[in-house]
Amino acid sequence: MADTAKDASQASTEEQKPASPPWGDDFDAERAWTLVQNLRTEKEDLKGEVATLKQKSQELEAGESDGLKELRTRAEAAETRAAKAEHELTLAKVLRDFPALEGFEDLLTGDDEEAVRAKAERLAAIGGGKKPEGDPAPGQEEQKLGEEQEEQKQEQSGLPAKPEPDLSLTPGHGGDDKVPFDPAAIAQAARAASTF
């Protein structure tokens, strides 16, 4: 019981003391209100600055990405030009060794000189290399073969495949001129006809 009496006496002493405010004894309400207003204003200003900086940051990132895109495009174009120049150089080297393949550059494709050279060798083997000058050109040989085949067809069918031109006709003439032109004979014939 003694303990409860002590607890009761302590509780009564605490009630007797006035409670001190948690902000201390030197609290000034006007000064606190001004400080709160200033902090709120500062907070709004900082929010505005943050928004502005975010916008600038996004603009810079967009600008950098546009710049990067442009640089990438330019780099790709330079790589394409370099690859094309390298291929043209490779073609020039190969065509120096295989001059008969001039005009067939589009058939000589490959990633490196070895591939292009292998294709050039295959094409040269198909073409049989250079022909001696006495031999007819490939187009003329095919034309002769075509004419021979047409003659064989004509003999078999009995119908002419192609009409033969009449070489006696010349421009400005109507056909064979059997009588030679003699103006003196024509004048004599005209005089004789007028006397009757």
C-alpha positions as CSV (number, residue, x, y, z in Angstrom):
1,M,0.0,0.0,0.0
2,A,2.8,2.2,0.6
3,D,3.7,2.1,-3.1
4,T,0.3,3.3,-4.1
5,A,0.5,6.3,-1.8
6,K,3.9,7.3,-3.4
7,D,2.4,6.9,-6.9
8,A,-0.5,9.1,-5.9
9,S,1.7,11.7,-4.4
10,Q,3.9,11.8,-7.5
11,A,0.8,12.1,-9.8
12,S,-0.5,15.0,-7.8
13,T,2.9,16.8,-7.9
14,E,3.0,16.5,-11.7
15,E,-0.5,17.9,-12.0
16,Q,0.5,20.9,-10.0
17,K,3.5,21.8,-12.2
18,P,2.3,23.7,-15.3
19,A,3.1,21.9,-18.5
20,S,5.8,23.6,-20.6
21,P,5.2,23.8,-24.4
22,P,7.2,21.5,-26.6
23,W,8.6,24.4,-28.7
24,G,10.2,26.0,-25.8
25,D,9.7,29.1,-23.7
26,D,11.0,31.6,-26.3
27,F,8.3,30.8,-29.0
28,D,7.1,33.8,-31.1
29,A,3.9,33.0,-33.1
30,E,4.4,35.9,-35.6
31,R,7.9,34.9,-36.3
32,A,6.9,31.2,-36.8
33,W,4.1,32.2,-39.2
34,T,6.5,34.3,-41.3
35,L,9.0,31.5,-41.4
36,V,6.3,29.0,-42.6
37,Q,5.2,31.5,-45.3
38,N,8.8,32.0,-46.5
39,L,9.4,28.2,-46.5
40,R,6.2,27.6,-48.6
41,T,7.3,30.3,-51.1
42,E,10.8,28.8,-51.3
43,K,9.3,25.4,-51.8
44,E,7.1,26.6,-54.8
45,D,10.2,28.4,-56.3
46,L,12.2,25.2,-56.0
47,K,9.5,23.2,-57.6
48,G,9.4,25.6,-60.6
49,E,13.2,25.4,-60.9
50,V,13.1,21.6,-60.8
51,A,10.5,21.6,-63.6
52,T,12.6,24.0,-65.7
53,L,15.7,21.9,-65.2
54,K,13.8,18.7,-66.1
55,Q,12.6,20.3,-69.3
56,K,16.1,21.5,-70.2
57,S,17.4,18.1,-69.4
58,Q,14.9,16.5,-71.7
59,E,15.6,19.0,-74.5
60,L,19.4,18.3,-74.2
61,E,18.8,14.6,-74.3
62,A,16.5,15.0,-77.3
63,G,19.1,17.2,-78.9
64,E,21.9,14.7,-78.2
65,S,19.8,11.8,-79.5
66,D,19.1,13.8,-82.7
67,G,22.8,14.6,-82.9
68,L,23.6,10.9,-82.3
69,K,21.2,9.9,-85.0
70,E,22.8,12.3,-87.5
71,L,26.3,11.0,-86.6
72,R,25.1,7.4,-87.0
73,T,23.6,8.2,-90.4
74,R,26.8,9.9,-91.5
75,A,28.9,7.1,-90.2
76,E,26.7,4.5,-92.1
77,A,27.0,6.6,-95.3
78,A,30.8,6.7,-94.9
79,E,30.9,3.0,-94.4
80,T,28.8,2.4,-97.5
81,R,31.0,4.7,-99.6
82,A,34.2,3.0,-98.3
83,A,32.7,-0.5,-99.0
84,K,31.8,0.6,-102.5
85,A,35.3,2.1,-103.2
86,E,36.9,-1.1,-101.9
87,H,34.7,-3.2,-104.2
88,E,35.6,-1.0,-107.2
89,L,39.3,-1.4,-106.3
90,T,38.9,-5.1,-106.1
91,L,37.1,-5.2,-109.5
92,A,39.8,-3.1,-111.0
93,K,42.5,-5.6,-109.8
94,V,40.6,-8.6,-111.0
95,L,39.7,-7.1,-114.4
96,R,43.4,-6.3,-114.9
97,D,44.0,-10.1,-114.8
98,F,40.8,-10.9,-116.8
99,P,40.3,-8.2,-119.4
100,A,37.9,-10.4,-121.4
101,L,35.3,-9.9,-118.5
102,E,35.0,-6.1,-119.1
103,G,31.3,-5.3,-119.1
104,F,30.4,-8.2,-116.8
105,E,31.3,-6.4,-113.6
106,D,27.8,-6.9,-112.3
107,L,28.4,-10.7,-112.2
108,L,31.6,-10.3,-110.2
109,T,30.2,-10.0,-106.7
110,G,31.7,-11.0,-103.4
111,D,32.8,-9.7,-100.0
112,D,36.5,-9.9,-100.6
113,E,39.0,-10.1,-103.5
114,E,39.3,-13.9,-103.2
115,A,35.6,-14.4,-103.8
116,V,35.5,-11.9,-106.7
117,R,38.6,-13.6,-108.3
118,A,37.0,-17.0,-107.9
119,K,33.9,-15.9,-109.8
120,A,36.1,-14.2,-112.5
121,E,38.0,-17.5,-112.9
122,R,34.7,-19.4,-113.3
123,L,33.4,-16.9,-115.8
124,A,36.6,-17.0,-117.8
125,A,36.5,-20.8,-117.9
126,I,32.9,-20.7,-119.2
127,G,33.9,-18.2,-121.9
128,G,36.9,-20.3,-122.9
129,G,39.3,-17.4,-122.7
130,K,40.2,-15.2,-125.6
131,K,39.4,-16.4,-129.1
132,P,42.0,-16.0,-131.9
133,E,41.3,-13.0,-134.2
134,G,40.6,-15.2,-137.2
135,D,37.6,-16.9,-135.5
136,P,34.3,-15.2,-135.9
137,A,32.8,-13.3,-133.0
138,P,30.4,-15.3,-130.8
139,G,27.4,-13.4,-132.2
140,Q,28.4,-14.0,-135.9
141,E,28.9,-17.7,-135.2
142,E,25.4,-18.0,-133.8
143,Q,24.0,-16.0,-136.7
144,K,25.6,-18.5,-139.2
145,L,24.2,-21.4,-137.3
146,G,20.8,-19.7,-137.3
147,E,20.9,-19.2,-141.1
148,E,21.9,-22.8,-141.7
149,Q,19.0,-24.0,-139.6
150,E,16.6,-21.7,-141.5
151,E,17.9,-23.1,-144.8
152,Q,17.3,-26.7,-143.6
153,K,13.8,-25.8,-142.5
154,Q,13.1,-24.2,-145.9
155,E,14.3,-27.3,-147.8
156,Q,12.2,-29.5,-145.6
157,S,8.9,-27.5,-145.8
158,G,9.4,-26.3,-149.4
159,L,8.2,-22.8,-148.3
160,P,10.6,-19.9,-148.3
161,A,11.4,-18.7,-144.8
162,K,12.8,-15.4,-145.9
163,P,12.2,-13.7,-149.3
164,E,15.3,-13.2,-151.4
165,P,15.8,-9.6,-152.5
166,D,15.9,-8.7,-156.2
167,L,19.3,-7.2,-156.6
168,S,18.5,-5.8,-160.1
169,L,16.3,-3.2,-158.6
170,T,18.0,0.0,-157.7
171,P,16.5,3.1,-156.2
172,G,15.0,5.4,-158.8
173,H,14.4,2.7,-161.4
174,G,11.3,0.5,-162.0
175,G,13.1,-2.6,-162.9
176,D,15.3,-4.0,-165.7
177,D,16.2,-1.2,-168.2
178,K,16.6,-3.3,-171.4
179,V,16.6,-0.4,-173.9
180,P,19.4,2.1,-173.4
181,F,18.4,5.8,-173.3
182,D,19.4,7.7,-176.4
183,P,18.1,11.2,-176.7
184,A,19.2,11.7,-180.3
185,A,17.1,8.6,-181.4
186,I,14.1,10.0,-179.5
187,A,14.4,13.4,-181.2
188,Q,14.7,11.8,-184.6
189,A,11.6,9.7,-183.9
190,A,9.7,12.8,-182.9
191,R,10.7,14.6,-186.2
192,A,9.6,11.7,-188.2
193,A,6.2,11.6,-186.5
194,S,5.6,15.2,-187.0
195,T,6.0,15.0,-190.8
196,F,3.0,12.8,-191.4
